[in-house]
Amino acid sequence: QVHLVESGGGLVQAGGSLRLSCAASGRPLSDYVMGWFRQAPGEEREIVATITWVGTQTTYADFVKGRFTISRDNAANTAYLRMDDLRPEDTAVYYCAADPSVRYDSSYTYWGQGTQVTVSA
């Protein structure tokens, strides 16, 4: 299996930026479509962004479009989520996920442990 480890979360003021990283091991990242998800307290997990195997296709949730950018560096076995203009409502645990096939929901096969993002007003 592929093992995913997120990093880069933390506490940031509203309007600030963070870049989350998702390091893959065990299998090449290029084998997988990647997704970023988040789960706020008391809420269901929701999709944030997806990116296909070599980055030719991306999707974004409406609430992050224009603020967040998903990318990948297959040579580095790492996927990224650049988050700009963060808002308090972005506060959540952010997860990266991988699947051999295209997915548009939370049915990804492999998941990281999550990294906490907290945005203060």
N, C-alpha and C positions, 0 to 999 in steps of 0.2 A: 504494500500500500504506500501511497504518498503521505508524508507527514508534513503538516503545515504549521508554522509558528508565526503569529502576528507580533508586531512590535510597533512602537511609535506613538501609542496613545499617551494621554496625560491630561493635565488641566490647562486650559487656555481661556483667555477672555473672549467674549463675543467680538466678532470681527477678525479674530486671529486665524492662523493656519496651522495645520499639522499634515505630515505625510506618514501614512501607515505603510508598513512593509509586511509582506507575507513571504517568508522563506520556505521553499519546498525542499524536501529531501526524500530519498528512497526511489523516486522516479523523476524523470525529466519533466519540468514544468510544461514544456511544449506538448506533452501528451494530453493536456487538460484545458478545457474552458474554465475560466476563473470567474468567481463572483465575490463581491463584497456585500455583506448583510449587516444589519444592526438590530439590536433589541433593547428598547428602553424599558425601564421598570414598569411592570404591570401591563406591558403591551406585547403583541406578537412580534416574532421576527419578521423583518421586512427586507426586501431586496433593495440594494443601493445602486449597484452597477455591475455589469458583466463585461467580459472581454473574451473574444474567441482566441484560438490557439496561437496565432501570430499577431494578434492585435488588429486584424482587418475589420472587425465589427465590434462595436461597443453599444451598450444600452445603459440608460440612466433612469432612475426614478425621477419623477417630475420635481420632487421637493429638493433635489440636489443638482438638477441640471443647471449648468452655468457656474456652479460653485465647486463641484468635485470633478476630478479627472482620474479615471482608471487607466493604468498602463501596466506593461509587463516587460521584463528583460529576461528572455528565456535563457540567454547565455549565463546569466547570474542566478537562474532558478528562483526569481523573485517577482512577485506582483506588487503593485503599489496602488494606493488611493491617496491622491493629493486632495486635501480638503481646505478650501479657502472660504473666507467670509462665514466662519462658523457662528452658529446661533445656539442659544440655550436648548432649543428643541432638538439639536443634533446630539445631545448627551445620550449616550448609549454604550453598550458593549458592541464592538465591531468585530465581525468574524470574516475571515476569508474562507472560501470553499472552492473545491475543484471537482470536475466531472469530465469523463471522456467525451460526453456528448453535450450539445447545446441545451441549456436549461434556462427557463425564464421564471422559475419559482424557487422555492426553498428545497427542492428535491436533489440537491447536490450530494454526491456520494461521500466526499471527504471534507472534513471541517477542521479548522484550527481551534485553539482554545479560547480565542477572543482577547481583545485588548480594550481597556476602558478609555473612553473619551468623555471628558467632562468640560462643558462650556459654561462659564460663569457670565452672568449679565453685567 
